[in-house]
Amino acid sequence: MKISLKTIPHIANKIAIDLNKSGVVTMTKGLENVAKEAEKILVHDVKQEMALEEKVHEICEENEEEIEFNLVDERQLFFMIKKKLAPEFGVLLNYEERYSDLSHKILDELYEEDLIHFDVTENRIKNIIYNAITSFITEASELDTIIMDKIRTYKKRYIPGTDEFDILYEKLYKEELSKRGME
């Protein structure tokens, strides 16, 4: 599953919380600063992929007539172009590799900014960060189902995409995260 800009603050908080709970990390400047650094790295990564996808869309639009003429599957073509351009944008498309790379970058930045101290291997800390990212993504998928089911039980009908729906969704999302100790 892709990381979205909307979920980044929650993922960054989970990273900070999990590092703090690990018992092997000392936070020199608090949870909030750790979360902020993690968030910066995650935002940069997501924006790189957004830039890549924008470039792929441009290429597809420029060649729209040829695509239609040759009856090419647009989604497959989009992915093929994205795969070809990904290295140019510094984007890893394999999620496992990507989350591992992000974990390394976050660890390096936290260490570099003197936000954490630890006496265990870097790999152990990287694994805590990696597990925070992947477990959040897994839970986020479950949360989405739970929240949508809740919204459907309301007497009033909320239409996805409206401001009213988005506000309610975000409120319920934060409540669920809080219940799970992820916020």
C-alpha positions in Angstrom: 0.0 0.0 0.0 1.2 3.5 -0.8 1.9 6.1 1.8 -0.2 9.2 1.3 0.5 12.7 2.5 -2.6 12.5 4.7 -1.3 9.5 6.6 2.3 10.7 7.0 1.8 12.6 10.3 0.2 9.4 11.8 3.1 7.2 10.6 5.7 9.6 11.9 3.9 9.6 15.3 3.9 5.8 15.3 7.6 5.7 14.6 8.3 8.1 17.5 6.0 6.2 19.8 7.5 2.8 18.9 11.0 4.0 19.3 10.2 5.4 22.7 8.4 2.2 23.8 11.3 0.0 22.5 13.3 0.5 25.7 16.5 0.7 23.6 16.3 4.3 22.4 16.8 7.5 24.5 15.2 10.5 22.9 17.3 13.6 23.6 14.7 16.2 22.5 11.4 14.4 22.9 8.9 12.5 20.8 7.7 15.5 18.8 11.1 16.3 17.3 11.6 12.7 16.3 8.1 12.6 14.7 8.9 15.9 12.8 12.1 14.5 11.4 10.5 11.3 10.3 7.7 13.3 8.8 10.1 15.4 6.7 11.7 12.3 5.2 8.3 10.6 4.5 6.9 13.8 2.9 10.0 14.1 0.6 9.6 10.5 -0.5 5.9 10.8 -1.3 6.5 14.1 -3.2 9.2 12.4 -5.2 6.7 9.7 -6.3 4.1 12.4 -7.0 6.5 14.2 -9.3 7.3 10.9 -11.0 3.6 10.2 -11.6 3.0 13.7 -12.9 5.8 13.2 -15.4 4.3 9.8 -16.5 0.9 11.5 -16.9 2.5 14.2 -19.1 4.2 11.5 -21.3 0.9 9.6 -21.6 -1.0 12.8 -22.5 1.6 13.7 -25.1 1.2 10.3 -26.7 -2.6 9.9 -26.2 -3.3 9.5 -29.9 -0.7 6.7 -30.4 -1.9 4.9 -27.2 -5.5 4.9 -28.5 -4.5 4.0 -32.0 -2.5 1.0 -30.8 -5.1 -0.1 -28.3 -2.6 -0.2 -25.4 -3.7 -0.8 -21.9 -3.2 2.6 -20.3 -2.6 1.4 -16.8 0.0 -1.1 -17.9 1.7 1.5 -20.0 1.6 4.0 -17.1 3.3 1.4 -14.8 5.9 0.6 -17.5 6.8 4.2 -17.9 6.8 4.8 -14.2 9.1 1.8 -13.7 11.5 3.1 -16.4 11.6 6.7 -14.9 11.7 5.7 -11.2 15.5 5.6 -10.8 15.7 9.1 -12.3 13.4 10.4 -9.6 15.0 8.3 -6.8 11.8 6.3 -6.2 11.8 2.6 -5.3 8.7 0.9 -6.5 9.1 -2.3 -4.4 7.4 -1.4 -1.2 9.5 -3.7 1.0 12.7 -2.1 -0.4 11.2 1.3 -0.2 10.2 1.1 3.5 13.6 -0.4 4.3 15.3 2.5 2.5 13.0 5.0 4.3 13.8 3.4 7.6 17.6 3.8 7.0 17.1 7.5 6.0 15.0 8.2 9.1 17.5 6.5 11.4 20.4 8.4 9.8 18.6 11.7 10.2 17.6 11.1 13.8 21.1 10.1 14.6 22.6 13.0 12.6 20.3 15.5 14.3 21.2 14.0 17.7 17.5 13.2 18.5 18.2 9.7 19.6 20.9 7.7 21.4 21.1 3.9 21.5 23.5 1.2 22.5 22.2 -1.6 20.2 22.9 -2.2 16.5 21.6 0.3 14.0 19.8 -2.6 12.3 17.7 -3.1 15.4 16.6 0.5 15.4 16.0 0.4 11.7 13.8 -2.6 12.2 11.8 -0.8 14.8 11.2 2.1 12.3 10.4 -0.4 9.5 7.9 -2.3 11.6 6.3 1.0 12.7 5.8 1.9 9.0 4.5 -1.5 7.8 2.3 -2.2 10.8 0.7 1.3 10.5 0.0 0.6 6.8 -1.6 -2.7 7.6 -3.7 -1.2 10.4 -4.6 1.8 8.2 -6.3 -0.5 5.8 -8.2 -2.2 8.6 -9.1 1.3 10.0 -10.5 2.4 6.7 -12.9 -0.5 6.6 -14.0 0.1 10.3 -14.5 3.8 9.7 -16.5 3.3 6.4 -18.7 0.8 8.2 -19.3 3.3 11.0 -20.2 6.1 8.6 -22.7 3.8 6.9 -24.5 3.2 10.2 -25.3 6.9 10.6 -28.8 8.0 9.9 -27.5 11.0 7.8 -25.9 10.0 4.5 -22.4 11.3 4.0 -21.1 11.4 0.5 -17.4 10.6 0.0 -15.4 13.5 -1.4 -17.5 16.2 0.3 -16.0 18.4 3.0 -18.5 17.1 5.5 -17.5 13.5 4.8 -13.8 14.3 5.0 -14.2 16.0 8.3 -16.1 13.2 9.8 -13.7 10.6 8.4 -10.7 12.4 9.8 -12.4 12.7 13.2 -13.2 9.0 13.3 -9.8 8.1 12.0 -8.0 10.0 14.8 -10.4 8.4 17.4 -9.5 4.9 16.1 -5.8 5.7 16.1 -6.0 7.1 19.7 -7.9 3.9 20.8 -5.0 1.8 19.4 -2.3 4.0 20.9 -1.0 5.1 17.6 -1.7 8.9 17.9 
